Amino acid sequence: MAMTKEEIEKELSQIKNWYYDGKYIVRDIETKNFKETMIVVNLIAGISEAHFHHPDVEFGYKKIKIKLMTHSENGITKKDIELAKDLENFLGKILQR
């Protein structure tokens, strides 16, 4: 079941670096170089596959954008929040500078 804007914002207040753009919950990532970008994108894919939930991922030279939404619900669900939490846990560990 799709969450309300208030529910989404409450959940995201507990997850560092994520925001709601009105349609997706989003995480922007800066990387050191293209090689790191590709490594991180592939690891995001593996974590997402383990959740059986697949984000939209946009990437370029030194940047990645993760966008989560449950398409079958046409909105944000707990499934998106749980994946965002796991991705953030992972990203927090590998992107420490």
Secondary structure by P-SEA (a helix, b strand, c coil): ccccaaaaaaaaaacccccccccccbbbbbcccaaaaaaaaaaaaaaaaaacccccccccccbbbbbbbccccccccaaaaaaaaaaaaaaaaaacc
